[in-house]
Amino acid sequence: MSAAPVVVLVGPMGVGKSTVGRLLGERLGVAYRDTDDDIVAEQGRTIAEIFVDEGEGAFRAIEKRAVHRALGEHDGVLALGGGAILDEDTRALLAGHRVVYLSMDVEEAVKRTGLNAARPLLAVNPRKQWRELMEARRHLYEEIATAVVATDDRTPEEVTQAALDALELKEA
């Protein structure tokens, strides 16, 4: 019997998946795992370096393998990279899982990330590119989401509680 995450977190870069994921793990008494961390550990370099060295296509292939592996191995809270949902096979695999889409608007993204150059997909015109990324991805996040939790003007603790409430999960 393979494992399955209790909760899978999706959403754009900087939305707080890591912070909320750790809090959810604590509150539910389960481990937290982030597929971006898995990729960095496996590849021995940052995601930005993979993008620069090999391009987005190569990164997405690495990401797809990492997500598929984590979905089969991890039984706690799992956070996926912002673009993981672009892959059709990954979206199909997420069916049947409790998926929380953490959403935010562009102004919140600016506040949280500064939309800095360490984000390879936002290097040129960060606000415009963030909006375009979200226009391309929002419907995919919504398509796979069991629940959508807005993070704007909320603390990580408030977002965590909203996710627990939306999924009707009880704390450990």
N, C-alpha and C positions, 0 to 999 in steps of 0.2 A: 504494500500500500504506500503510495507516495504522499508526501506532505502537501499541504495547501496553506497559503497565507491566511491569517485571520482577516487582515485588511490589506488592500493594495492602494497606495496613494499615487495619484497622477496629477499633473498640472504643469504649468509653465515654470521655467527656471526662476528661482528666487521667490517662489510662492510660499516656501516654508515646509516643503515635504520632509526634509531631514529633521527639523526642529519638532514638527508635529508628530512625525513618525516615532521619534524617540519618546515623546510624551505619551503617545498612544501605547507604545510598548510597555512603558512603566505602569500605566493605568490598567492595562489588560494583563500584566504579568507575563509578557512574552518578549522574545528577542526582536530587535529592530535590524533590518538589513536594507542597504541601498545598492541598487545595481550599478550606479556610477562608481561607488567605492569598490565594488567587485571588479569592474573594468580596470580601474587604476591599479589595483593590486595585481591583477593578472597580467596587465600589459607593462607594468613598471614605468608608466609615464602618465602625465595628466591627459584629460580628455582634450584640452586645447592642443596639446602636442600631437595627439593622434589625428585631429582635424588638420593641422598644419602639415604633418608628415605624409599622411595617407589620403586625406580628403573625407568628406562627409559620408560617402558611400561605404568606404571601408569601416568607418566608425559605426555606422548603422548595422553592418553585418556583425561586428563584435558585440554591439549592444543587444541585438536580437538573440544571440546565443546566451548572453549573460542573463537576460530576462527569462528566457525559456528554462534555463537551468534553475534559476532562483524560484520560479513558480512551482517547480517540481520538488524542490529541496526544503524550502523555508516554510515554517508553520507559524511565524509571528507576523509582525508588521513589515511590509515590503514597500519601499519607495522606488519608483521608476524614474529614469531621466525624462526630461521634458518632451523629447521627441520620440520616445519608445513607442508611442501609440501610432506613429506613422506607418508602422509595419502591419499589414493586413493579418498575417499569421499571429502576431502578438495580440492584436485586438480580438481575434477569434479565441485564442487561449484564455483571454481575460473573461470571456463569457462564463457565467456561473460563479465567479469570484465576487467578493464584496469589494467594489472599487469606489473610492472616494476621490472625486475631482475637486481639488482645491483651486478655486478661481480667484482672480484679482484683476482690477483694471490697470491701465497703463500708468496712471499716476502713482498707484501703489507700487507697481514694478519699479518705477524710477526711485521712489523712496527706499525700497528694500535693496535693490541691487546696484543703484547708481548707474545701472545699465552700462557696466564697465567693459573694457576691452578683453578681460579674461573670459568673456563669453563669446566664443568664436562666431556664433551666428549673428551677433549684434555689433560687429566691429565698426561698421561704417556710419550708419545713421540709426543709433540705437532705438529711439522712440518709434520711428517709422518702421524699422525692421521688427520690433516687438509687436506692433499692431498687425503687421502683415503675417507674422508667425501665428499670432492668435487667430486671425481670420482664417488661416489655413487649418488650424488645429482644433479650434473650439468645438466644432461639431463632432470631431473624433473623440475628444474627451467626454463630451456629453453622451455620445453613442454608447460608450462602454461603462458609464458611471452608474453605480447603484444609488449614489447620493452625490449632490453637488453642495459644497460648503464654501461660501464666500469668505475670504480672509481679510478683505478691506477693513481697516480701522478696528481690527480685532487682535487681541493678544494671542500668542500661541496656545495658552491655556483655554481661552474662549473657543478657538478653532477646534482644539482637541475635544472639548465637551460637545460642541456642535456635531462633530463627526460621530462620537459615541451615541449621541441622541438620534442622529439621522439613521444610524445602522441598528439602533436599539440593542447595543452591546452593553453588557454589565461589566463593571470593573472587577478585577481580581481581588 
